[in-house]
């Protein structure tokens, strides 16, 4: 996967991305992305995970490419392919829903009864002109597609719950909008909940499992960050 213009990275950026590398083989890379780091943006000058992948570039300009994305404030596992065949295989696996995704979320209230959401998801334009997710059938929501997420409540505290989320599809902000629609927005969600309920969005991409590009399976998991663990520790086990 060659780029015409090779991007030079300072040593501190190379050290930074290697500090959250989970695993690397000849075909792919797995990262535990920190909060606040966008996977991609439209501004070429931004520090993004995609740009930091130049730390793994070869002298001929070939470098890894992301095969999926998570939100900037979401932490956890993100995959990149090191070859074009690997990128094609992983992208196909995501599209075919062969990748099993497990997230952990801290949400408002007692979410014990929340076990599944299958409301279709589309996009809606905010007053500022940005596109965010919306539940199908509501005013202004367009391009609606099917979506399904299963949930399992892990722990409940006085005001919040820790839940395991397994999205079966890959719509924009799927977990966030499904939980908000169920009445249990994720703590710190400035779009669909209360931004002041936590310092940031309390959503973590905990585990990814699926077919490896050259055969067999991959299974990557990422420990939760300290701030997430601190909030979760306040819940009853």
Secondary structure, 3 states (H helix, E strand, C coil): CECCCCCCCCHHHHHHHHHCEEEECCCEEEEEECCCCCCCCCCCCCCCHHHHHHHHCCCCCECCEECCCCCCCCEEEEEEECCHHHHHHHHHHHHCCCCEEEEEEEEECCCCCCCEECCCEEEEECCCCCEEEEECCCCCCEEEECCCEEEEEEEECCCEEEEEEEECCCCCCHHHHHHHHCCCCECCCCCCCCHHHCCCCCEEEEEEEEECCCCCEEEEECCCCHHHHHHHCCCEC
